[in-house]
Amino acid sequence: MSKLPALTGREIVEALESTGFTVIRTRASHNFPGHPDGRTTVVPVHAGETIGPGLLSKILRDCGLTRDEFVSLL
């Protein structure tokens, strides 16, 4: 299993968009990407801040992606 990189929220949203996710809605600084098959998650997009490994793991679980699959998208 590969180690998760330090990424900003915008970078995570861009990687998810390459797998078919689209931002369904935005509330304040939080984007809500959704997939046509029903999977959804919340990604905070705060300028200049990286997402911690715990939250990134939760986002990947919500999206049904493994760490290796996600790292290959970057």
PDB file with one MODEL, atoms N, CA, C and O in Angstrom:
MODEL        1
ATOM      1  N   MET A   1       0.837  -1.166   0.000  1.00  0.00           N
ATOM      2  CA  MET A   1       0.000   0.000   0.000  1.00  0.00           C
ATOM      3  C   MET A   1       0.889   1.238   0.000  1.00  0.00           C
ATOM      4  O   MET A   1       1.837   1.332   0.779  1.00  0.00           O
ATOM      5  N   SER A   2       0.575   2.180  -0.875  1.00  0.00           N
ATOM      6  CA  SER A   2       1.400   3.373  -0.973  1.00  0.00           C
ATOM      7  C   SER A   2       0.975   4.424   0.046  1.00  0.00           C
ATOM      8  O   SER A   2      -0.167   4.448   0.506  1.00  0.00           O
ATOM      9  N   LYS A   3       1.912   5.278   0.381  1.00  0.00           N
ATOM     10  CA  LYS A   3       1.639   6.348   1.329  1.00  0.00           C
ATOM     11  C   LYS A   3       0.861   7.455   0.618  1.00  0.00           C
ATOM     12  O   LYS A   3       1.132   7.764  -0.543  1.00  0.00           O
ATOM     13  N   LEU A   4      -0.097   8.043   1.314  1.00  0.00           N
ATOM     14  CA  LEU A   4      -0.897   9.103   0.716  1.00  0.00           C
ATOM     15  C   LEU A   4      -0.114  10.407   0.664  1.00  0.00           C
ATOM     16  O   LEU A   4       0.519  10.787   1.649  1.00  0.00           O
ATOM     17  N   PRO A   5      -0.148  11.090  -0.462  1.00  0.00           N
ATOM     18  CA  PRO A   5       0.569  12.365  -0.572  1.00  0.00           C
ATOM     19  C   PRO A   5      -0.211  13.495   0.100  1.00  0.00           C
ATOM     20  O   PRO A   5      -1.412  13.365   0.334  1.00  0.00           O
ATOM     21  N   ALA A   6       0.460  14.589   0.408  1.00  0.00           N
ATOM     22  CA  ALA A   6      -0.196  15.770   0.954  1.00  0.00           C
ATOM     23  C   ALA A   6      -0.752  16.569  -0.224  1.00  0.00           C
ATOM     24  O   ALA A   6       0.006  17.048  -1.068  1.00  0.00           O
ATOM     25  N   LEU A   7      -2.066  16.708  -0.277  1.00  0.00           N
ATOM     26  CA  LEU A   7      -2.736  17.381  -1.385  1.00  0.00           C
ATOM     27  C   LEU A   7      -3.685  18.450  -0.870  1.00  0.00           C
ATOM     28  O   LEU A   7      -4.165  18.377   0.261  1.00  0.00           O
ATOM     29  N   THR A   8      -3.949  19.433  -1.702  1.00  0.00           N
ATOM     30  CA  THR A   8      -4.971  20.425  -1.363  1.00  0.00           C
ATOM     31  C   THR A   8      -6.330  19.876  -1.786  1.00  0.00           C
ATOM     32  O   THR A   8      -6.411  18.903  -2.535  1.00  0.00           O
ATOM     33  N   GLY A   9      -7.374  20.497  -1.309  1.00  0.00           N
ATOM     34  CA  GLY A   9      -8.720  20.074  -1.670  1.00  0.00           C
ATOM     35  C   GLY A   9      -8.972  20.171  -3.159  1.00  0.00           C
ATOM     36  O   GLY A   9      -9.618  19.299  -3.739  1.00  0.00           O
ATOM     37  N   ARG A  10      -8.468  21.227  -3.786  1.00  0.00           N
ATOM     38  CA  ARG A  10      -8.655  21.411  -5.235  1.00  0.00           C
ATOM     39  C   ARG A  10      -7.997  20.275  -6.016  1.00  0.00           C
ATOM     40  O   ARG A  10      -8.564  19.796  -6.999  1.00  0.00           O
ATOM     41  N   GLU A  11      -6.810  19.838  -5.593  1.00  0.00           N
ATOM     42  CA  GLU A  11      -6.123  18.738  -6.269  1.00  0.00           C
ATOM     43  C   GLU A  11      -6.905  17.427  -6.135  1.00  0.00           C
ATOM     44  O   GLU A  11      -6.944  16.624  -7.067  1.00  0.00           O
ATOM     45  N   ILE A  12      -7.520  17.220  -4.981  1.00  0.00           N
ATOM     46  CA  ILE A  12      -8.325  16.012  -4.759  1.00  0.00           C
ATOM     47  C   ILE A  12      -9.555  16.034  -5.658  1.00  0.00           C
ATOM     48  O   ILE A  12      -9.891  15.026  -6.279  1.00  0.00           O
ATOM     49  N   VAL A  13     -10.227  17.182  -5.727  1.00  0.00           N
ATOM     50  CA  VAL A  13     -11.416  17.291  -6.582  1.00  0.00           C
ATOM     51  C   VAL A  13     -11.043  17.038  -8.042  1.00  0.00           C
ATOM     52  O   VAL A  13     -11.781  16.351  -8.749  1.00  0.00           O
ATOM     53  N   GLU A  14      -9.926  17.572  -8.505  1.00  0.00           N
ATOM     54  CA  GLU A  14      -9.484  17.346  -9.885  1.00  0.00           C
ATOM     55  C   GLU A  14      -9.204  15.873 -10.151  1.00  0.00           C
ATOM     56  O   GLU A  14      -9.540  15.362 -11.219  1.00  0.00           O
ATOM     57  N   ALA A  15      -8.592  15.188  -9.194  1.00  0.00           N
ATOM     58  CA  ALA A  15      -8.316  13.754  -9.360  1.00  0.00           C
ATOM     59  C   ALA A  15      -9.622  12.966  -9.404  1.00  0.00           C
ATOM     60  O   ALA A  15      -9.757  12.035 -10.198  1.00  0.00           O
ATOM     61  N   LEU A  16     -10.584  13.330  -8.558  1.00  0.00           N
ATOM     62  CA  LEU A  16     -11.871  12.632  -8.556  1.00  0.00           C
ATOM     63  C   LEU A  16     -12.635  12.878  -9.853  1.00  0.00           C
ATOM     64  O   LEU A  16     -13.329  11.987 -10.342  1.00  0.00           O
ATOM     65  N   GLU A  17     -12.513  14.074 -10.408  1.00  0.00           N
ATOM     66  CA  GLU A  17     -13.198  14.375 -11.661  1.00  0.00           C
ATOM     67  C   GLU A  17     -12.688  13.507 -12.798  1.00  0.00           C
ATOM     68  O   GLU A  17     -13.430  13.234 -13.741  1.00  0.00           O
ATOM     69  N   SER A  18     -11.443  13.071 -12.732  1.00  0.00           N
ATOM     70  CA  SER A  18     -10.900  12.207 -13.782  1.00  0.00           C
ATOM     71  C   SER A  18     -11.474  10.786 -13.712  1.00  0.00           C
ATOM     72  O   SER A  18     -11.294  10.002 -14.643  1.00  0.00           O
ATOM     73  N   THR A  19     -12.162  10.452 -12.614  1.00  0.00           N
ATOM     74  CA  THR A  19     -12.789   9.127 -12.493  1.00  0.00           C
ATOM     75  C   THR A  19     -14.297   9.182 -12.694  1.00  0.00           C
ATOM     76  O   THR A  19     -14.987   8.185 -12.480  1.00  0.00           O
ATOM     77  N   GLY A  20     -14.812  10.333 -13.102  1.00  0.00           N
ATOM     78  CA  GLY A  20     -16.242  10.431 -13.382  1.00  0.00           C
ATOM     79  C   GLY A  20     -17.041  11.196 -12.344  1.00  0.00           C
ATOM     80  O   GLY A  20     -18.246  11.379 -12.514  1.00  0.00           O
ATOM     81  N   PHE A  21     -16.410  11.644 -11.283  1.00  0.00           N
ATOM     82  CA  PHE A  21     -17.102  12.450 -10.284  1.00  0.00           C
ATOM     83  C   PHE A  21     -17.264  13.873 -10.815  1.00  0.00           C
ATOM     84  O   PHE A  21     -16.400  14.369 -11.538  1.00  0.00           O
ATOM     85  N   THR A  22     -18.359  14.523 -10.463  1.00  0.00           N
ATOM     86  CA  THR A  22     -18.558  15.938 -10.775  1.00  0.00           C
ATOM     87  C   THR A  22     -19.004  16.633  -9.496  1.00  0.00           C
ATOM     88  O   THR A  22     -19.635  16.015  -8.638  1.00  0.00           O
ATOM     89  N   VAL A  23     -18.681  17.901  -9.367  1.00  0.00           N
ATOM     90  CA  VAL A  23     -19.095  18.659  -8.186  1.00  0.00           C
ATOM     91  C   VAL A  23     -20.580  18.952  -8.331  1.00  0.00           C
ATOM     92  O   VAL A  23     -20.994  19.725  -9.194  1.00  0.00           O
ATOM     93  N   ILE A  24     -21.377  18.318  -7.468  1.00  0.00           N
ATOM     94  CA  ILE A  24     -22.826  18.464  -7.513  1.00  0.00           C
ATOM     95  C   ILE A  24     -23.239  19.827  -6.974  1.00  0.00           C
ATOM     96  O   ILE A  24     -24.083  20.515  -7.548  1.00  0.00           O
ATOM     97  N   ARG A  25     -22.625  20.194  -5.864  1.00  0.00           N
ATOM     98  CA  ARG A  25     -22.938  21.490  -5.266  1.00  0.00           C
ATOM     99  C   ARG A  25     -21.762  21.935  -4.418  1.00  0.00           C
ATOM    100  O   ARG A  25     -20.846  21.164  -4.129  1.00  0.00           O
ATOM    101  N   THR A  26     -21.813  23.196  -4.029  1.00  0.00           N
ATOM    102  CA  THR A  26     -20.794  23.781  -3.178  1.00  0.00           C
ATOM    103  C   THR A  26     -21.495  24.536  -2.066  1.00  0.00           C
ATOM    104  O   THR A  26     -22.464  25.257  -2.306  1.00  0.00           O
ATOM    105  N   ARG A  27     -21.004  24.369  -0.858  1.00  0.00           N
ATOM    106  CA  ARG A  27     -21.530  25.120   0.266  1.00  0.00           C
ATOM    107  C   ARG A  27     -20.336  25.702   1.010  1.00  0.00           C
ATOM    108  O   ARG A  27     -19.534  24.976   1.598  1.00  0.00           O
ATOM    109  N   ALA A  28     -20.235  27.023   0.971  1.00  0.00           N
ATOM    110  CA  ALA A  28     -19.084  27.738   1.532  1.00  0.00           C
ATOM    111  C   ALA A  28     -17.825  27.207   0.867  1.00  0.00           C
ATOM    112  O   ALA A  28     -17.701  27.293  -0.355  1.00  0.00           O
ATOM    113  N   SER A  29     -16.891  26.663   1.631  1.00  0.00           N
ATOM    114  CA  SER A  29     -15.642  26.180   1.046  1.00  0.00           C
ATOM    115  C   SER A  29     -15.618  24.657   0.923  1.00  0.00           C
ATOM    116  O   SER A  29     -14.541  24.065   0.843  1.00  0.00           O
ATOM    117  N   HIS A  30     -16.778  24.021   0.908  1.00  0.00           N
ATOM    118  CA  HIS A  30     -16.844  22.571   0.809  1.00  0.00           C
ATOM    119  C   HIS A  30     -17.506  22.173  -0.506  1.00  0.00           C
ATOM    120  O   HIS A  30     -18.613  22.613  -0.817  1.00  0.00           O
ATOM    121  N   ASN A  31     -16.812  21.336  -1.272  1.00  0.00           N
ATOM    122  CA  ASN A  31     -17.360  20.808  -2.520  1.00  0.00           C
ATOM    123  C   ASN A  31     -17.953  19.435  -2.251  1.00  0.00           C
ATOM    124  O   ASN A  31     -17.437  18.676  -1.430  1.00  0.00           O
ATOM    125  N   PHE A  32     -19.043  19.120  -2.947  1.00  0.00           N
ATOM    126  CA  PHE A  32     -19.733  17.850  -2.792  1.00  0.00           C
ATOM    127  C   PHE A  32     -19.682  17.094  -4.125  1.00  0.00           C
ATOM    128  O   PHE A  32     -20.622  17.175  -4.916  1.00  0.00           O
ATOM    129  N   PRO A  33     -18.587  16.357  -4.379  1.00  0.00           N
ATOM    130  CA  PRO A  33     -18.508  15.586  -5.620  1.00  0.00           C
ATOM    131  C   PRO A  33     -19.423  14.361  -5.555  1.00  0.00           C
ATOM    132  O   PRO A  33     -19.550  13.713  -4.516  1.00  0.00           O
ATOM    133  N   GLY A  34     -20.049  14.065  -6.680  1.00  0.00           N
ATOM    134  CA  GLY A  34     -20.900  12.893  -6.780  1.00  0.00           C
ATOM    135  C   GLY A  34     -20.611  12.143  -8.059  1.00  0.00           C
ATOM    136  O   GLY A  34     -20.130  12.717  -9.036  1.00  0.00           O
ATOM    137  N   HIS A  35     -20.908  10.853  -8.047  1.00  0.00           N
ATOM    138  CA  HIS A  35     -20.694   9.983  -9.196  1.00  0.00           C
ATOM    139  C   HIS A  35     -22.067   9.557  -9.708  1.00  0.00           C
ATOM    140  O   HIS A  35     -23.004   9.459  -8.915  1.00  0.00           O
ATOM    141  N   PRO A  36     -22.215   9.304 -11.000  1.00  0.00           N
ATOM    142  CA  PRO A  36     -23.516   8.870 -11.518  1.00  0.00           C
ATOM    143  C   PRO A  36     -24.071   7.608 -10.861  1.00  0.00           C
ATOM    144  O   PRO A  36     -25.285   7.402 -10.870  1.00  0.00           O
ATOM    145  N   ASP A  37     -23.210   6.751 -10.286  1.00  0.00           N
ATOM    146  CA  ASP A  37     -23.706   5.536  -9.639  1.00  0.00           C
ATOM    147  C   ASP A  37     -24.159   5.767  -8.195  1.00  0.00           C
ATOM    148  O   ASP A  37     -24.575   4.821  -7.526  1.00  0.00           O
ATOM    149  N   GLY A  38     -24.084   7.008  -7.704  1.00  0.00           N
ATOM    150  CA  GLY A  38     -24.622   7.331  -6.386  1.00  0.00           C
ATOM    151  C   GLY A  38     -23.597   7.615  -5.303  1.00  0.00           C
ATOM    152  O   GLY A  38     -23.971   8.070  -4.222  1.00  0.00           O
ATOM    153  N   ARG A  39     -22.322   7.363  -5.552  1.00  0.00           N
ATOM    154  CA  ARG A  39     -21.304   7.635  -4.537  1.00  0.00           C
ATOM    155  C   ARG A  39     -21.111   9.139  -4.396  1.00  0.00           C
ATOM    156  O   ARG A  39     -21.050   9.856  -5.395  1.00  0.00           O
ATOM    157  N   THR A  40     -21.014   9.620  -3.157  1.00  0.00           N
ATOM    158  CA  THR A  40     -20.776  11.039  -2.899  1.00  0.00           C
ATOM    159  C   THR A  40     -19.790  11.192  -1.745  1.00  0.00           C
ATOM    160  O   THR A  40     -19.583  10.266  -0.961  1.00  0.00           O
ATOM    161  N   THR A  41     -19.195  12.362  -1.656  1.00  0.00           N
ATOM    162  CA  THR A  41     -18.292  12.687  -0.561  1.00  0.00           C
ATOM    163  C   THR A  41     -18.238  14.197  -0.416  1.00  0.00           C
ATOM    164  O   THR A  41     -18.818  14.929  -1.219  1.00  0.00           O
ATOM    165  N   VAL A  42     -17.537  14.662   0.613  1.00  0.00           N
ATOM    166  CA  VAL A  42     -17.352  16.092   0.849  1.00  0.00           C
ATOM    167  C   VAL A  42     -15.858  16.370   0.891  1.00  0.00           C
ATOM    168  O   VAL A  42     -15.105  15.674   1.572  1.00  0.00           O
ATOM    169  N   VAL A  43     -15.434  17.402   0.154  1.00  0.00           N
ATOM    170  CA  VAL A  43     -14.018  17.774   0.114  1.00  0.00           C
ATOM    171  C   VAL A  43     -13.901  19.248   0.490  1.00  0.00           C
ATOM    172  O   VAL A  43     -14.405  20.104  -0.238  1.00  0.00           O
ATOM    173  N   PRO A  44     -13.244  19.567   1.617  1.00  0.00           N
ATOM    174  CA  PRO A  44     -13.036  20.966   1.957  1.00  0.00           C
ATOM    175  C   PRO A  44     -11.959  21.580   1.058  1.00  0.00           C
ATOM    176  O   PRO A  44     -10.884  21.006   0.882  1.00  0.00           O
ATOM    177  N   VAL A  45     -12.256  22.735   0.501  1.00  0.00           N
ATOM    178  CA  VAL A  45     -11.313  23.404  -0.393  1.00  0.00           C
ATOM    179  C   VAL A  45     -10.947  24.733   0.255  1.00  0.00           C
ATOM    180  O   VAL A  45     -11.576  25.759  -0.005  1.00  0.00           O
ATOM    181  N   HIS A  46      -9.926  24.701   1.098  1.00  0.00           N
ATOM    182  CA  HIS A  46      -9.448  25.894   1.785  1.00  0.00           C
ATOM    183  C   HIS A  46      -8.127  26.300   1.154  1.00  0.00           C
ATOM    184  O   HIS A  46      -7.232  25.470   0.993  1.00  0.00           O
ATOM    185  N   ALA A  47      -8.002  27.553   0.802  1.00  0.00           N
ATOM    186  CA  ALA A  47      -6.825  28.039   0.082  1.00  0.00           C
ATOM    187  C   ALA A  47      -5.535  27.764   0.853  1.00  0.00           C
ATOM    188  O   ALA A  47      -5.389  28.170   2.006  1.00  0.00           O
ATOM    189  N   GLY A  48      -4.611  27.075   0.208  1.00  0.00           N
ATOM    190  CA  GLY A  48      -3.290  26.843   0.776  1.00  0.00           C
ATOM    191  C   GLY A  48      -3.199  25.776   1.844  1.00  0.00           C
ATOM    192  O   GLY A  48      -2.106  25.526   2.351  1.00  0.00           O
ATOM    193  N   GLU A  49      -4.298  25.132   2.211  1.00  0.00           N
ATOM    194  CA  GLU A  49      -4.261  24.108   3.255  1.00  0.00           C
ATOM    195  C   GLU A  49      -4.308  22.721   2.628  1.00  0.00           C
ATOM    196  O   GLU A  49      -5.041  22.483   1.669  1.00  0.00           O
ATOM    197  N   THR A  50      -3.515  21.814   3.184  1.00  0.00           N
ATOM    198  CA  THR A  50      -3.524  20.439   2.705  1.00  0.00           C
ATOM    199  C   THR A  50      -4.518  19.628   3.528  1.00  0.00           C
ATOM    200  O   THR A  50      -4.841  19.966   4.667  1.00  0.00           O
ATOM    201  N   ILE A  51      -4.986  18.559   2.917  1.00  0.00           N
ATOM    202  CA  ILE A  51      -5.929  17.650   3.570  1.00  0.00           C
ATOM    203  C   ILE A  51      -5.115  16.617   4.341  1.00  0.00           C
ATOM    204  O   ILE A  51      -4.167  16.045   3.803  1.00  0.00           O
ATOM    205  N   GLY A  52      -5.477  16.379   5.583  1.00  0.00           N
ATOM    206  CA  GLY A  52      -4.768  15.413   6.416  1.00  0.00           C
ATOM    207  C   GLY A  52      -5.007  13.989   5.947  1.00  0.00           C
ATOM    208  O   GLY A  52      -5.964  13.724   5.218  1.00  0.00           O
ATOM    209  N   PRO A  53      -4.144  13.073   6.359  1.00  0.00           N
ATOM    210  CA  PRO A  53      -4.267  11.688   5.903  1.00  0.00           C
ATOM    211  C   PRO A  53      -5.549  11.004   6.360  1.00  0.00           C
ATOM    212  O   PRO A  53      -6.084  10.163   5.638  1.00  0.00           O
ATOM    213  N   GLY A  54      -6.048  11.342   7.534  1.00  0.00           N
ATOM    214  CA  GLY A  54      -7.286  10.725   8.015  1.00  0.00           C
ATOM    215  C   GLY A  54      -8.483  11.116   7.173  1.00  0.00           C
ATOM    216  O   GLY A  54      -9.288  10.264   6.799  1.00  0.00           O
ATOM    217  N   LEU A  55      -8.605  12.403   6.871  1.00  0.00           N
ATOM    218  CA  LEU A  55      -9.713  12.882   6.048  1.00  0.00           C
ATOM    219  C   LEU A  55      -9.587  12.367   4.620  1.00  0.00           C
ATOM    220  O   LEU A  55     -10.591  12.015   4.000  1.00  0.00           O
ATOM    221  N   LEU A  56      -8.373  12.320   4.095  1.00  0.00           N
ATOM    222  CA  LEU A  56      -8.181  11.792   2.747  1.00  0.00           C
ATOM    223  C   LEU A  56      -8.579  10.318   2.688  1.00  0.00           C
ATOM    224  O   LEU A  56      -9.166   9.882   1.697  1.00  0.00           O
ATOM    225  N   SER A  57      -8.277   9.556   3.712  1.00  0.00           N
ATOM    226  CA  SER A  57      -8.686   8.150   3.760  1.00  0.00           C
ATOM    227  C   SER A  57     -10.198   8.027   3.763  1.00  0.00           C
ATOM    228  O   SER A  57     -10.751   7.149   3.101  1.00  0.00           O
ATOM    229  N   LYS A  58     -10.872   8.899   4.502  1.00  0.00           N
ATOM    230  CA  LYS A  58     -12.342   8.895   4.557  1.00  0.00           C
ATOM    231  C   LYS A  58     -12.931   9.240   3.195  1.00  0.00           C
ATOM    232  O   LYS A  58     -13.908   8.623   2.770  1.00  0.00           O
ATOM    233  N   ILE A  59     -12.351  10.214   2.508  1.00  0.00           N
ATOM    234  CA  ILE A  59     -12.821  10.594   1.176  1.00  0.00           C
ATOM    235  C   ILE A  59     -12.674   9.415   0.214  1.00  0.00           C
ATOM    236  O   ILE A  59     -13.575   9.143  -0.579  1.00  0.00           O
ATOM    237  N   LEU A  60     -11.542   8.719   0.283  1.00  0.00           N
ATOM    238  CA  LEU A  60     -11.321   7.572  -0.595  1.00  0.00           C
ATOM    239  C   LEU A  60     -12.288   6.436  -0.292  1.00  0.00           C
ATOM    240  O   LEU A  60     -12.764   5.772  -1.213  1.00  0.00           O
ATOM    241  N   ARG A  61     -12.586   6.201   0.986  1.00  0.00           N
ATOM    242  CA  ARG A  61     -13.579   5.176   1.359  1.00  0.00           C
ATOM    243  C   ARG A  61     -14.948   5.538   0.790  1.00  0.00           C
ATOM    244  O   ARG A  61     -15.639   4.682   0.237  1.00  0.00           O
ATOM    245  N   ASP A  62     -15.343   6.810   0.926  1.00  0.00           N
ATOM    246  CA  ASP A  62     -16.627   7.262   0.398  1.00  0.00           C
ATOM    247  C   ASP A  62     -16.716   7.053  -1.111  1.00  0.00           C
ATOM    248  O   ASP A  62     -17.777   6.719  -1.637  1.00  0.00           O
ATOM    249  N   CYS A  63     -15.599   7.251  -1.799  1.00  0.00           N
ATOM    250  CA  CYS A  63     -15.562   7.155  -3.257  1.00  0.00           C
ATOM    251  C   CYS A  63     -15.345   5.742  -3.760  1.00  0.00           C
ATOM    252  O   CYS A  63     -15.502   5.481  -4.953  1.00  0.00           O
ATOM    253  N   GLY A  64     -14.989   4.830  -2.878  1.00  0.00           N
ATOM    254  CA  GLY A  64     -14.751   3.452  -3.280  1.00  0.00           C
ATOM    255  C   GLY A  64     -13.431   3.255  -4.008  1.00  0.00           C
ATOM    256  O   GLY A  64     -13.310   2.364  -4.849  1.00  0.00           O
ATOM    257  N   LEU A  65     -12.440   4.083  -3.689  1.00  0.00           N
ATOM    258  CA  LEU A  65     -11.122   3.984  -4.314  1.00  0.00           C
ATOM    259  C   LEU A  65     -10.099   3.483  -3.305  1.00  0.00           C
ATOM    260  O   LEU A  65     -10.185   3.778  -2.113  1.00  0.00           O
ATOM    261  N   THR A  66      -9.132   2.720  -3.801  1.00  0.00           N
ATOM    262  CA  THR A  66      -8.021   2.322  -2.932  1.00  0.00           C
ATOM    263  C   THR A  66      -6.945   3.389  -3.012  1.00  0.00           C
ATOM    264  O   THR A  66      -6.971   4.250  -3.891  1.00  0.00           O
ATOM    265  N   ARG A  67      -6.002   3.324  -2.090  1.00  0.00           N
ATOM    266  CA  ARG A  67      -4.886   4.288  -2.098  1.00  0.00           C
ATOM    267  C   ARG A  67      -4.104   4.197  -3.393  1.00  0.00           C
ATOM    268  O   ARG A  67      -3.758   5.220  -3.984  1.00  0.00           O
ATOM    269  N   ASP A  68      -3.823   2.988  -3.839  1.00  0.00           N
ATOM    270  CA  ASP A  68      -3.025   2.806  -5.054  1.00  0.00           C
ATOM    271  C   ASP A  68      -3.763   3.345  -6.282  1.00  0.00           C
ATOM    272  O   ASP A  68      -3.146   3.950  -7.160  1.00  0.00           O
ATOM    273  N   GLU A  69      -5.081   3.129  -6.346  1.00  0.00           N
ATOM    274  CA  GLU A  69      -5.863   3.654  -7.465  1.00  0.00           C
ATOM    275  C   GLU A  69      -5.818   5.172  -7.470  1.00  0.00           C
ATOM    276  O   GLU A  69      -5.664   5.794  -8.521  1.00  0.00           O
ATOM    277  N   PHE A  70      -5.955   5.769  -6.283  1.00  0.00           N
ATOM    278  CA  PHE A  70      -5.957   7.230  -6.184  1.00  0.00           C
ATOM    279  C   PHE A  70      -4.597   7.810  -6.562  1.00  0.00           C
ATOM    280  O   PHE A  70      -4.526   8.801  -7.289  1.00  0.00           O
ATOM    281  N   VAL A  71      -3.523   7.201  -6.077  1.00  0.00           N
ATOM    282  CA  VAL A  71      -2.182   7.709  -6.377  1.00  0.00           C
ATOM    283  C   VAL A  71      -1.907   7.615  -7.880  1.00  0.00           C
ATOM    284  O   VAL A  71      -1.206   8.462  -8.433  1.00  0.00           O
ATOM    285  N   SER A  72      -2.450   6.596  -8.543  1.00  0.00           N
ATOM    286  CA  SER A  72      -2.235   6.469  -9.981  1.00  0.00           C
ATOM    287  C   SER A  72      -2.970   7.554 -10.774  1.00  0.00           C
ATOM    288  O   SER A  72      -2.628   7.810 -11.928  1.00  0.00           O
ATOM    289  N   LEU A  73      -3.981   8.194 -10.164  1.00  0.00           N
ATOM    290  CA  LEU A  73      -4.707   9.273 -10.827  1.00  0.00           C
ATOM    291  C   LEU A  73      -3.932  10.580 -10.822  1.00  0.00           C
ATOM    292  O   LEU A  73      -4.203  11.466 -11.632  1.00  0.00           O
ATOM    293  N   LEU A  74      -2.977  10.707  -9.924  1.00  0.00           N
ATOM    294  CA  LEU A  74      -2.263  11.976  -9.777  1.00  0.00           C
ATOM    295  C   LEU A  74      -1.202  12.186 -10.829  1.00  0.00           C
ATOM    296  O   LEU A  74      -0.524  13.213 -10.825  1.00  0.00           O
TER     297      LEU A  74
ENDMDL
END
